Amino acid sequence: MRFISVLFIGLLLFSAPGYAKDSLLDIKDVTSEGGISAWLVEDHSVPVIAVKFGFRGGGARQDPENKQGLARMVSNTMDEGAGNLDSQEFQKELRDLVISLSFSASRDDFTGSLKTLSKNKERAFELTKLALTKPRFDNEAVERMRNSNQGRIRSSLSDPSWMAARILNDKAFEGHPYAMNSGGTLSSLEGISPDDLEQFHERYLGKNNLVVAVAGDITAQELAIVLDDVFGKLSAVEIPETDDLDIQNQGQVFHYEQDIPQTVIEIMQPGIGRKDPEYHTAQLLNFILGSSGFGSRLTEEIREKRGLTYGIYSYFYDLAHLQGLAISTSTKNENVAEMLKLIGGEFERMANNTVTDKELSDAKSYLIGSLPLSLTSTDKIAGLMSSLQLDRLPIDYLDQREEALKNVIAPDIQVLAQRLLKPESFVTILVGQPEGVETLETVKSLPNVE
């Protein structure tokens, strides 16, 4: 269920009227003399600058199988000392100058985030440049982050939802780099050295897979100079090709036994990508089906009418090389068979009947109108732009999206549901002691943990 919050935020961010048209978000495309480009939204009302940058393809899918968690360890340690500053000195400067600098790694991409007061911008950019070009990867910092990540894994071993998600990744993405544990395993983390971190940094963080988004108190002219200064020394890199993947083990049910009163249920089937012409229709379909929480069909039928769960959600799992549609929920062990039947029934009902005018109107109103409420700070604006860039979407995407959502009619959703919603394609993971479920395949140990 850990993807729900991320994807919900994604819905919020991508759900907007076109900002250029409404003069709410004026995005400028800035290119430096050295050829580095960035998207910029100027806002001089507050003395704050937010920068989001990312390296396409530099994420955890590049981890060697015996060094799972490598990309995450790089992200953990890049702000733990750089240049002539050790970890304590580097972090002290950030604290003293109220600078927020961090890095993270998803399965596909490696990203960074900077937020600073305008008066401290020169040093903030210098520290960011140091972290990007001269990270130290000192033994002490590496060991500290290794211990932290191993502690996180050990604490997760008591979380049934984490277990279910781990098994789902292993089964649905079997045979692909996405099946690996991006957070690392206990043994793989042990084998990661400072040299490994340095090599990953040099191999995958380059000028040619870089995207930059900036919002706040900086002009286009100033930004052009900053781009060359901060990012200009990065080398060009070659990102290995990654194969596209269809959801694996479709139609199978996997069981990992745990002595708990409720069974955690994770389900995934093939999804839909952003380049599909029906992608915006799919967003409306998913909102009505289960992504909206209260008011969605899954919540109404399974929680409100029958009281079988505290929560049930549907969400799109959208990666660069895989698209899935997933369901996350839990229920008492004795109700698992009924729960699975009801989920499949709701998929079939959406394919067999048109949605109501009210359902469609409510979904459009939310998906079109929610973005202004989410853009409450410079870092959120920069984050939105960075997401658009990493997904290779055009600068006027928000305008296109609003029009596409407005043009969807109820029969469009039914036609897409007939094509997309396939209960027979479910990969189902059950963690607990489910009753009344047949043709289970037993999972004897958690994959990619030890």
N, C-alpha and C positions, 0 to 999 in steps of 0.2 A: 504493500500500500504506500510505499515511500514515494511513488511517482505521482500520487494524486495531487499533493500540494503543488508540485512543480507544474503539472499540466493545468491545474486550475488557474495558477498565476498566468500561465501561457495563454489560456483562454481570455483572461482579463486583459492582458496586454494586447492581444491581437484583435480585440473586439472593439472596433472604433470607427467612427465616422472619419472621413479623410481630413487630416489635420491641415494640409496645405490649403484645401478648399475653404475650411472654416477658420483659417488664420489662428489655429490653436497650436500648431506645431510646424514651424517653418524650417525644414531641413535643408542645409546647404551642403553641397558636395565640395570638399576642400582638397586640393592636391598640392603637395609641397614641391619645391624645386627638384628634390631627389626622387619624385614620382610616387611618394607615399600618400594614399588618399584616406580621407576620413569623412564621416557625416557629422555635422555640427548643428546644434540648436543653441543659438545665443540667448542668454538671459542675464542681463546685468542688474536685475532687481535685488539680488542677494549676492554677496561676495563669496561664491562657492563655485568650484569647478569639479565636474565628475567626468572621469574617463573610463570607458570600458573597452578592452581590447581582447582579441581572440586569435588563435592560430588554428585554422581549419585543418582537421585531420590529425591534430597533434594530441589526441586524447588517449584514453586507456585501451582502445582497440590496438594500439601499437605496442602494448606491453608484451614481452616474451612470455610464453606460458609458464616458464619457471621463475618469472619475476613479476607475477601479478601484483598490482598495486604500485608499480613503478611511477606511472604518471601522477598518481596521487601523492606519492612521496616527493616528487619534484615540486608539485604545487605547495606542499606543506613546508618546504625548506627554502624556497627562493626568496622569501622575505626574512630569512634567518641569517642575515649577514651577507654583505656584498662589498667588493672592492677592499678597502682597508678597514672596513667596519665589521667587527664581529657581531654575533647575534644580539648581545645585550646593547651594544652601541647603536646598532641599526634600529632596533625596536625602541630605544630611548628617544632617538631623534623623531621617530614617527609619533610617539606619545607627546613629546614636548611641543611639537609643532601641530598637533591635532590633525595628523595626516592618516588617512585610512588606506592601506595598501594590502591587497591580498590576491591570491591566485587559487585557481581550482581547475579540476580536470573532469570532464564528462567522458562518456564512452567515445564520442567523436572528436571533441575539441578541447583545447587547452585555453583557459581564459584568465584575464587579470582585471582588477578593479582598483581605481585610484579615486579618492575624493579628498579635496583640500580646500582650505580657505585661500582666497585669491592672494592675500598678502604673503602666503608661504608657498606660492606656486613654483617659484624657481627651484627651491630645495626639494619640493615634492617631485618635480620632474627629474631632478638629478638623482634622487634615490630610486625612482622607478627605472631610470636608465641603468643604474648600477645593478639593480636586481635582475634586469633582463640581460645584461651583457657581461656582468662579472659576479655571478652568484658564487658563494664560497663553498657551500655544501660541507661545512666543517663536521668533523666526526661527532662532536657533542650534540649538535643540532640534529644530525641524521639519526643518532641513537635515540634521542628524546622523541622524535616523531615516529620512529619505528615502534617504540614502546607504547606510544599513544594509540597507534593504529592497531597493534596487537591487542591492547586492552579493549578497544572498541569491538573487535571481533569477539573476544571472549564474553563480553557483556551481552552481545547480541545473541549468543547461543541459547539464551533463555527466552527469546522473543519469537513466538510462533509465526508472527507476520513476517519477520525477517527470514525465518526458515523457508516459508512458503515462497517468498520473492526469490530467494537464492535458488530453490529448486526450479521455479518457473523459468528463470534465466537459463539454467542448465538444460532443461528439456525443450523449451520453445526455440532456443538459439543454438541447439546442439551442433557441434562441428564448426562453429564460427567464433571469431574473436569476441563477439558480444556475449558469449556464454561464460567467459572468464569473470572472475570476481574483481571488479575495478577497484575495490577497496583492499585487495590483496588477501593472501592466505597467511596463516601463522608461519609456515615454513618459507613461503616466497618472500615475505617481508624480511625474514631473517637473512636472506641471501642477497639483499640489495645493498650495494656499496656506494660511497660517494662518487666513485668513478662511473657507476651505472647512471647516477643522476646527471652527471656532467655530460655523458654521452647522449642521453635522451634529450637534454636541453639543447645541445648543439645540433642534433639530428632532426628535430621536429618543430623547433620554434624559429621561424624564419621570416624574412621580410616579404617573401612572395606568397605566404599563406596567412598573412596578417590582415585583420580588419580592425578598424578603430572607430569608436563613436564617442563624441564629446558633447556635453551640455553644460551651460552655465556662463560664468563671467569671463569670457575670452572671445576675442574677435577672430575672424577667419585669417587675417594677416598674421596674428600672433600664433595661431594654431599651426599654420604652415611651417613656421620656423621650429616649433616644438616637435612636430612630427619627424623632421630630419634629425633633430638633436637627440630625441629619445629613442627612436627606432631605426635611425639611418645606419647604425653600425651592425645591425643584424645581417647575417649571411642569408643567401638563398638556400632553400632546403628542397629535398625531393621526397614527397610523401608517397609511400608505397600504395598501390591499388588495393582496395578491399572489395571482395565480392559482395554483390547483393544477396539477400537471404530471404527465403520464404519461411514462414513459421513452421517449425519441425514438430513431429509427433502429434499431428492433428488427429482429433478423435479419440485420444487416449486420456485416461485418468490415472494420476499418480498419487500414491498415498505414503505419507511419512507419519508414522505413529508417534503420538505424544499423549501422555496421560493428563488431558485437560478437558474441562466440561464443554467447551465449544470447539468446533472445527473451523479453522481459518481456510477460506476458499479463495484461490487465485485462478482466474481463467483468462486465456488469451486466444484470439483467432486472428487471421489476417486483417489488416487495416487498409488505410488509404493515405497516399502521399500528397504533399502540398502541390505538386505539379499536376495532379489529377484534376480535370475540369470540374469534377463534382465535389471537390474538397470542401468548399464552403457549404454546400448542401449537407455534407457529412457532419459539419460542426453543428448545424441545426438539429440533425437527426440525433446526434449524441447528447445534446443538451436535453432534448425531450426524453430520450431513453434513460439516461442515468447520470450525466455529468453535473446536472444542476442540483443534485441532492434533494432536499424537500421540494416536492412538486414534480419531480421526475416520475416516469412510469414505474421504474424498478422500485423506488422508495415507496410510492403510493401502494403498489400491489403487495410488496413483500414486507415492508415495515408497518405502514399505516393500517392496511386492511387485515394483516395476519400476525403482526408482531413477531416475525421470525428473526429479526436482526435489529441491531442499533443503527447500522448504516450500511448502505450498498451504493457503489459508485461505478460508473463506466468512464473510461478515458482512453484517448488515443496515445499509443506509444510510438512516437515518430522519431526514428533515427535516420542517419544519412543513407543507410543501406538496408533498412527494414522498417516496415510499418505494421503495427498491430492495434487491435482493439481489445481492451482488457476490462475485466470485472473484478472488483475486490470487495469481499464481504466476509462475514462469519455468522455462525448460527449454532444452536445446541446440536450435539452429536446426533440426536434422534431425529432432527429436522433436515439433515443434509440432503437426503434424497428428494424431499419435497422442494427444498430450495433450488436445487439444480433443475428440477422440472419446471419450476416457475420462471427461472431465468431464461431457459430455452423457449418457454411459452411467450414471454414478452418480446423476444426477438422475432418469433413467428408472427405475433400479432401486428408488429410494426410493418412486416413485409406483406401481410395480407389485407391491411386496412390503411386508409389515408389518415394522417394525423388531423386533429381538429383545428379549426381556424384559430381558436384561442391558444392552443399549444404552440402553433406556428407564430402567432403574433407575439406571445410572451417571449419566445426564444429569440426572435428578431430584435425585440426591444432591448433585451439584456445584452446580446452579443454586439449590437450596434452602439449601444449607449454607455457601456461600462468603462471604456478606456479613459475618458476625462477624469473619472474618480480615482483611477489608479496612478495617474501621472502627477503625483503630489510633490516630487522632488527631482533635482537634477540627476541623481543617480538612477532613478526609475526611468526617466526619459532616455538617458544614455543606454540603459539596459535594454529597453525596447528596440532602439536603433541597432544595437549590437546583435540582438536576436535576428532581426531582419537580415542583416548582412551575413551572419553565419549561415543562414538558410538560403542565401543567394536570392533573396526577394528584392524587387525593385524599390526605388526610393518612394514611389507613389503607391506602394502596396496597400496602404490603409484606405486610400480612395477607391481602389479597385475592389477591395474586400467589402466595403459598405454596399457598393452597387450590386455585387454578386449576391450578398445576403438578401438585399431587398427584392431581388428578382426571383428568388426561390418560391415556388408554389407547392402546395401540399402533395400533389401527385408526384412531384420530383423526389420528395423524400421517400415515398413508397417504392418508386422505381429503384432508387439507390439501395433501399433496405433489402429488396429482393436480390440485388446483386451482392451486397456486402455482408449482411447478417446471416451467418451460417452456423447454427448450433452444432451441426455435425462436424465442424472443423475445430471445435473447442479443444484446447490443451488445458486440462483441469488438474489443479494441484490441491490436495486436501491434507492439511496438517492437523492431526487430532485423532479422534476415534469415531469416524463417521459410521452411521448405521444405514443399512438398506441400499448401499451403493454396490453395484456389481462390476465385474471386469476391471478391478483395480490392479495396477502394477505397483508393487511395493518398492519404495526407496529406502534402502537400508542405512545409508549414511549421507550426511550433507555434502554436496559437491563443492569443491574449491573453497574449503574452509581450513582444513588442517595444512 
